[in-house]
């Protein structure tokens, strides 16, 4: 769960430096990508005898849902409300520069 949360934070912070559109795309698509990585990890680890897919699923699914609820709570609470974009930046993006 920690790695998933850190990956989310790093990707969102990098996207925020690019543009609001990139931030929205990473916010919506990044979660799907991270979930895909978890599923791929499940299939890779399933090849080992010591690995239990049931235990992995019972640990990862609730942790992922808790992380999703935490992120939704932060967004609903106004996370990013203090984000201020300079007028020049908005004007430059509108002009397609």
N, CA and C atoms as a LAMMPS dump frame, in Angstrom:
ITEM: TIMESTEP
0
ITEM: NUMBER OF ATOMS
291
ITEM: BOX BOUNDS ff ff ff
-5.0000000000000000e+02 5.0000000000000000e+02
-5.0000000000000000e+02 5.0000000000000000e+02
-5.0000000000000000e+02 5.0000000000000000e+02
ITEM: ATOMS id mol type element x y z
1 1 1 N 0.826 -1.188 0
2 1 2 C 0 0 0
3 1 3 C 0.868 1.248 0
4 2 1 N 1.966 1.209 0.723
5 2 2 C 2.845 2.369 0.789
6 2 3 C 3.448 2.674 -0.57
7 3 1 N 3.899 1.65 -1.278
8 3 2 C 4.483 1.85 -2.602
9 3 3 C 3.432 2.421 -3.553
10 4 1 N 2.225 1.922 -3.463
11 4 2 C 1.126 2.414 -4.296
12 4 3 C 0.861 3.897 -3.999
13 5 1 N 0.847 4.262 -2.74
14 5 2 C 0.589 5.654 -2.351
15 5 3 C 1.732 6.565 -2.8
16 6 1 N 2.966 6.112 -2.65
17 6 2 C 4.124 6.905 -3.078
18 6 3 C 4.113 7.086 -4.592
19 7 1 N 3.802 6.018 -5.327
20 7 2 C 3.721 6.119 -6.791
21 7 3 C 2.649 7.115 -7.2
22 8 1 N 1.539 7.111 -6.503
23 8 2 C 0.47 8.06 -6.784
24 8 3 C 0.941 9.491 -6.527
25 9 1 N 1.59 9.707 -5.412
26 9 2 C 2.061 11.049 -5.065
27 9 3 C 3.101 11.579 -6.04
28 10 1 N 4.053 10.74 -6.409
29 10 2 C 5.092 11.164 -7.346
30 10 3 C 4.496 11.472 -8.712
31 11 1 N 3.629 10.601 -9.203
32 11 2 C 3.044 10.836 -10.53
33 11 3 C 2.161 12.083 -10.541
34 12 1 N 1.406 12.316 -9.465
35 12 2 C 0.556 13.506 -9.407
36 12 3 C 1.396 14.781 -9.307
37 13 1 N 2.486 14.745 -8.549
38 13 2 C 3.31 15.943 -8.42
39 13 3 C 4.01 16.276 -9.727
40 14 1 N 4.456 15.268 -10.448
41 14 2 C 5.083 15.52 -11.751
42 14 3 C 4.064 16.037 -12.759
43 15 1 N 2.88 15.474 -12.745
44 15 2 C 1.841 15.92 -13.681
45 15 3 C 1.398 17.343 -13.362
46 16 1 N 1.391 17.705 -12.099
47 16 2 C 0.978 19.058 -11.713
48 16 3 C 1.941 20.108 -12.252
49 17 1 N 3.19 19.72 -12.441
50 17 2 C 4.162 20.655 -13.001
51 17 3 C 3.962 20.866 -14.496
52 18 1 N 3.292 19.928 -15.15
53 18 2 C 3.101 20.02 -16.598
54 18 3 C 1.887 20.882 -16.928
55 19 1 N 0.707 20.435 -16.512
56 19 2 C -0.516 21.194 -16.777
57 19 3 C -1.672 20.586 -15.99
58 20 1 N -2.773 21.307 -15.976
59 20 2 C -3.965 20.793 -15.301
60 20 3 C -4.527 19.583 -16.031
61 21 1 N -4.43 19.586 -17.358
62 21 2 C -4.9 18.442 -18.136
63 21 3 C -4.074 17.2 -17.818
64 22 1 N -2.77 17.355 -17.711
65 22 2 C -1.917 16.224 -17.352
66 22 3 C -2.248 15.725 -15.949
67 23 1 N -2.519 16.646 -15.046
68 23 2 C -2.888 16.261 -13.681
69 23 3 C -4.182 15.454 -13.675
70 24 1 N -5.167 15.889 -14.45
71 24 2 C -6.431 15.149 -14.534
72 24 3 C -6.227 13.778 -15.164
73 25 1 N -5.411 13.714 -16.213
74 25 2 C -5.165 12.432 -16.888
75 25 3 C -4.456 11.448 -15.964
76 26 1 N -3.472 11.928 -15.223
77 26 2 C -2.758 11.058 -14.3
78 26 3 C -3.672 10.651 -13.15
79 27 1 N -4.498 11.573 -12.695
80 27 2 C -5.426 11.256 -11.611
81 27 3 C -6.408 10.162 -11.993
82 28 1 N -6.894 10.216 -13.214
83 28 2 C -7.87 9.213 -13.653
84 28 3 C -7.201 7.938 -14.165
85 29 1 N -6.169 8.094 -14.974
86 29 2 C -5.53 6.93 -15.588
87 29 3 C -4.49 6.266 -14.718
88 30 1 N -3.874 7.035 -13.826
89 30 2 C -2.821 6.481 -12.987
90 30 3 C -3.308 5.383 -12.072
91 31 1 N -4.51 5.527 -11.59
92 31 2 C -5.057 4.506 -10.693
93 31 3 C -5.243 3.187 -11.437
94 32 1 N -5.688 3.275 -12.678
95 32 2 C -5.881 2.067 -13.495
96 32 3 C -4.531 1.415 -13.783
97 33 1 N -3.52 2.228 -14.085
98 33 2 C -2.186 1.695 -14.354
99 33 3 C -1.626 1.004 -13.111
100 34 1 N -1.746 1.645 -11.957
101 34 2 C -1.241 1.037 -10.721
102 34 3 C -1.982 -0.254 -10.398
103 35 1 N -3.272 -0.306 -10.671
104 35 2 C -4.036 -1.536 -10.459
105 35 3 C -3.562 -2.631 -11.409
106 36 1 N -3.227 -2.253 -12.642
107 36 2 C -2.679 -3.214 -13.602
108 36 3 C -1.347 -3.781 -13.14
109 37 1 N -0.517 -2.948 -12.525
110 37 2 C 0.76 -3.416 -11.997
111 37 3 C 0.532 -4.422 -10.871
112 38 1 N -0.46 -4.172 -10.043
113 38 2 C -0.768 -5.108 -8.954
114 38 3 C -1.232 -6.453 -9.515
115 39 1 N -2.063 -6.435 -10.534
116 39 2 C -2.539 -7.684 -11.154
117 39 3 C -1.375 -8.42 -11.808
118 40 1 N -0.479 -7.689 -12.491
119 40 2 C 0.698 -8.32 -13.102
120 40 3 C 1.583 -8.945 -12.026
121 41 1 N 1.735 -8.249 -10.91
122 41 2 C 2.509 -8.783 -9.8
123 41 3 C 1.889 -10.066 -9.26
124 42 1 N 0.579 -10.114 -9.222
125 42 2 C -0.128 -11.318 -8.783
126 42 3 C 0.231 -12.504 -9.67
127 43 1 N 0.232 -12.304 -10.978
128 43 2 C 0.542 -13.396 -11.894
129 43 3 C 2.015 -13.81 -11.823
130 44 1 N 2.912 -12.847 -11.616
131 44 2 C 4.334 -13.174 -11.498
132 44 3 C 4.597 -13.962 -10.22
133 45 1 N 4.046 -13.504 -9.11
134 45 2 C 4.279 -14.173 -7.826
135 45 3 C 3.573 -15.521 -7.726
136 46 1 N 2.551 -15.733 -8.523
137 46 2 C 1.797 -16.99 -8.475
138 46 3 C 2.649 -18.184 -8.902
139 47 1 N 3.755 -17.93 -9.537
140 47 2 C 4.638 -19.02 -9.986
141 47 3 C 5.437 -19.631 -8.839
142 48 1 N 5.5 -18.953 -7.707
143 48 2 C 6.268 -19.452 -6.566
144 48 3 C 5.371 -20.28 -5.649
145 49 1 N 5.949 -21.33 -5.075
146 49 2 C 5.194 -22.225 -4.199
147 49 3 C 4.755 -21.55 -2.905
148 50 1 N 5.552 -20.641 -2.391
149 50 2 C 5.276 -20.009 -1.115
150 50 3 C 4.2 -18.932 -1.207
151 51 1 N 3.808 -18.562 -2.423
152 51 2 C 2.867 -17.464 -2.622
153 51 3 C 1.424 -17.955 -2.571
154 52 1 N 0.571 -17.21 -1.864
155 52 2 C -0.85 -17.527 -1.783
156 52 3 C -1.666 -16.403 -2.443
157 53 1 N -2.281 -16.678 -3.598
158 53 2 C -3.085 -15.648 -4.254
159 53 3 C -4.247 -15.164 -3.387
160 54 1 N -4.826 -16.057 -2.611
161 54 2 C -5.933 -15.675 -1.742
162 54 3 C -5.477 -14.67 -0.686
163 55 1 N -4.356 -14.961 -0.033
164 55 2 C -3.838 -14.037 0.985
165 55 3 C -3.442 -12.708 0.353
166 56 1 N -2.835 -12.759 -0.845
167 56 2 C -2.451 -11.538 -1.548
168 56 3 C -3.686 -10.699 -1.861
169 57 1 N -4.718 -11.348 -2.371
170 57 2 C -5.954 -10.64 -2.693
171 57 3 C -6.63 -10.058 -1.465
172 58 1 N -6.633 -10.829 -0.368
173 58 2 C -7.256 -10.357 0.867
174 58 3 C -6.469 -9.205 1.505
175 59 1 N -5.202 -9.061 1.154
176 59 2 C -4.407 -7.945 1.663
177 59 3 C -4.462 -6.742 0.724
178 60 1 N -4.372 -6.993 -0.573
179 60 2 C -4.249 -5.9 -1.547
180 60 3 C -5.587 -5.218 -1.826
181 61 1 N -6.644 -5.968 -1.963
182 61 2 C -7.943 -5.366 -2.313
183 61 3 C -8.407 -4.371 -1.246
184 62 1 N -8.449 -4.735 0.032
185 62 2 C -8.858 -3.736 1.025
186 62 3 C -7.891 -2.55 1.103
187 63 1 N -6.587 -2.822 0.993
188 63 2 C -5.611 -1.729 1.049
189 63 3 C -5.803 -0.776 -0.117
190 64 1 N -6.074 -1.293 -1.299
191 64 2 C -6.293 -0.449 -2.471
192 64 3 C -7.577 0.352 -2.328
193 65 1 N -8.617 -0.261 -1.807
194 65 2 C -9.87 0.461 -1.591
195 65 3 C -9.714 1.552 -0.532
196 66 1 N -8.955 1.269 0.516
197 66 2 C -8.71 2.273 1.553
198 66 3 C -7.926 3.444 0.967
199 67 1 N -6.929 3.146 0.144
200 67 2 C -6.166 4.21 -0.502
201 67 3 C -7.054 5.05 -1.413
202 68 1 N -7.922 4.402 -2.163
203 68 2 C -8.839 5.124 -3.046
204 68 3 C -9.773 6.024 -2.232
205 69 1 N -10.303 5.514 -1.136
206 69 2 C -11.18 6.327 -0.292
207 69 3 C -10.421 7.498 0.329
208 70 1 N -9.171 7.265 0.721
209 70 2 C -8.351 8.335 1.282
210 70 3 C -8.111 9.435 0.251
211 71 1 N -7.782 9.037 -0.987
212 71 2 C -7.567 10.022 -2.041
213 71 3 C -8.851 10.786 -2.352
214 72 1 N -9.987 10.1 -2.361
215 72 2 C -11.264 10.766 -2.628
216 72 3 C -11.595 11.749 -1.5
217 73 1 N -11.288 11.367 -0.267
218 73 2 C -11.55 12.243 0.875
219 73 3 C -10.691 13.508 0.796
220 74 1 N -9.425 13.336 0.396
221 74 2 C -8.555 14.495 0.239
222 74 3 C -9.073 15.43 -0.847
223 75 1 N -9.51 14.865 -1.957
224 75 2 C -10.032 15.688 -3.045
225 75 3 C -11.331 16.368 -2.649
226 76 1 N -12.201 15.663 -1.949
227 76 2 C -13.474 16.245 -1.52
228 76 3 C -13.259 17.342 -0.48
229 77 1 N -12.176 17.226 0.288
230 77 2 C -11.88 18.226 1.316
231 77 3 C -11.223 19.471 0.771
232 78 1 N -11.01 19.513 -0.528
233 78 2 C -10.44 20.71 -1.127
234 78 3 C -8.944 20.671 -1.307
235 79 1 N -8.359 19.478 -1.352
236 79 2 C -6.935 19.38 -1.599
237 79 3 C -6.612 20.039 -2.93
238 80 1 N -5.683 20.919 -2.928
239 80 2 C -5.319 21.639 -4.139
240 80 3 C -6.056 22.947 -4.305
241 81 1 N -6.918 23.294 -3.351
242 81 2 C -7.658 24.552 -3.451
243 81 3 C -6.719 25.748 -3.378
244 82 1 N -5.577 25.559 -2.71
245 82 2 C -4.63 26.659 -2.6
246 82 3 C -3.732 26.777 -3.828
247 83 1 N -3.922 25.902 -4.807
248 83 2 C -3.158 25.96 -6.043
249 83 3 C -3.514 27.225 -6.81
250 84 1 N -2.519 28.042 -7.062
251 84 2 C -2.736 29.284 -7.785
252 84 3 C -1.862 29.28 -9.021
253 85 1 N -2.483 29.496 -10.164
254 85 2 C -1.753 29.548 -11.416
255 85 3 C -1.591 30.994 -11.845
256 86 1 N -0.377 31.389 -12.226
257 86 2 C -0.189 32.754 -12.71
258 86 3 C -1.001 32.99 -13.979
259 87 1 N -1.486 34.202 -14.161
260 87 2 C -2.308 34.53 -15.33
261 87 3 C -1.551 34.275 -16.629
262 88 1 N -0.223 34.5 -16.638
263 88 2 C 0.564 34.282 -17.852
264 88 3 C 0.534 32.814 -18.255
265 89 1 N 0.597 31.934 -17.266
266 89 2 C 0.578 30.504 -17.536
267 89 3 C -0.746 30.091 -18.18
268 90 1 N -1.844 30.589 -17.671
269 90 2 C -3.159 30.253 -18.208
270 90 3 C -3.309 30.828 -19.604
271 91 1 N -2.858 32.043 -19.804
272 91 2 C -2.952 32.695 -21.121
273 91 3 C -2.09 31.932 -22.137
274 92 1 N -0.884 31.487 -21.739
275 92 2 C -0.016 30.763 -22.653
276 92 3 C -0.604 29.422 -23.046
277 93 1 N -1.26 28.73 -22.121
278 93 2 C -1.869 27.445 -22.439
279 93 3 C -3.055 27.632 -23.363
280 94 1 N -3.806 28.705 -23.181
281 94 2 C -4.95 28.973 -24.042
282 94 3 C -4.53 29.321 -25.444
283 95 1 N -3.354 29.903 -25.607
284 95 2 C -2.869 30.275 -26.936
285 95 3 C -2.204 29.102 -27.631
286 96 1 N -2.038 27.992 -26.925
287 96 2 C -1.437 26.808 -27.522
288 96 3 C 0.069 26.863 -27.601
289 97 1 N 0.695 27.654 -26.758
290 97 2 C 2.162 27.751 -26.757
291 97 3 C 2.792 26.696 -25.906
